[in-house]
Every structure is written in C-alpha cells, then in structure tokens.
Amino acid sequence: MDEDQYRSTYNSVNPNRCVFEKSINNRRCNCDLKHRFLIATREGVACRSEKTLSHCTNLLDKMRDNARFALKVIMVDGPMPHNKELKVQAGGMIGLQKLMYANDDNLPDKAPDTVENIHQVIDATLLQYGSLDNIPYNLIVQDIAACQVRPKRRSKK
C-alpha cells in the first residue's frame, strides 16, 4: 500500500482522529475514549467523543503555543515534527496530570511518566479551572521541556 492510498484510507476510516495519537501509540498516555484499529499493520487511534475531541484539540493547540520557546520553535500552525510533537503531547499531559493530582494519593507512583486516562485529566482540569485558558501553562511547559522521548543511549567505548 503506497503512502497516499494509506492516508486516504486512514481518513475515510477514522473521521475523529485522536490528537494525542502519537503519545498513545508510544504508550506514554492512555484514554478510555480511544478506539484502536489497524490499517496495513499500522496502528491508528480514533476518539469516541466529538465533544472531548474538541477539548483535546484546543488543549493541545494551547500547549504547543506555550511550549514554542522551550522547544525552540518560532511559529506553530499545526503539528510539529514527530519528536517535538511527542514531547508536547506526552510531556504536556504528564505535566497537567501532576498539576491536577499533586496532592492526590491516587496518582500511580509506579508510573509517573505515563498518563492513565487523558479524558479524566482534562475533565478534572476543566472542573478546577473552568476553562482551558485559565490553566497555568508555565508549569506544564517545564514538563514538556523535561520530557524524554527516547532514553539517551550510552556511548560505546
């Protein structure tokens, strides 16, 4: 299957593409509203809720915009290159989870670098802050900048 055919098939099969697809496929984040599927041995992720998808899209756009300086990007008008996009998605959601559950003992200590449920974290954020505009993004950007997409390799001597 060539790449153009794959993209057209993907878009016809998945009208509600999850904006956190990279971090979900990278196993850094999870969501109870996701729907996984396979096309030509590639994994795709769809969202089961259009309302939640719009919240996720707005949040991700705001995280991208606020992380520009930390990621050394001048202008953001959509998805970034793969590694930077993964840093924004995974690091941003990890930072938001830390912000929301800082005093909660229910946050899993065994996996602090993963997010169990994106939908739940965003709902808790909207409940606490009332709007995505009121979130202290400066605290989240620190986690975006610190996010390790891949572990550093040891040099061979």
C-alpha positions, 0 to 999 in steps of 0.5 A: 500500500503506497503512502497516499492510498494509506492516508486516504484510507486512514481518513475515510476510516477514522473521521475523529482522529485522536490528537494525542495519537502519537503519545498513545501509540508510544504508550506514554498516555492512555484514554478510555475514549480511544478506539484502536484499529489497524490499517496495513499493520499500522496502528491508528487511534480514533476518539469516541467523543466529538465533544472531548475531541474538541477539548483535546484539540484546543488543549493541545493547540494551547500547549504547543503555543506555550511550549514554542520557546522551550522547544525552540520553535518560532511559529506553530500552525499545526503539528510539529515534527514527530519528536517535538510533537511527542514531547508536547503531547506526552510531556504536556499531559504528564505535566497537567496530570501532576498539576491536577493530582499533586496532592492526590494519593491516587496518582500511580507512583509506579508510573509517573511518566505515563498518563492513565486516562487523558479524558479524566485529566482534562475533565478534572482540569476543566472542573478546577479551572473552568476553562482551558485558558485559565490553566497555568501553562508555565508549569506544564511547559517545564514538563514538556521541556523535561520530557524524554522521548527516547532514553539517551543511549550510552556511548560505546567505548 
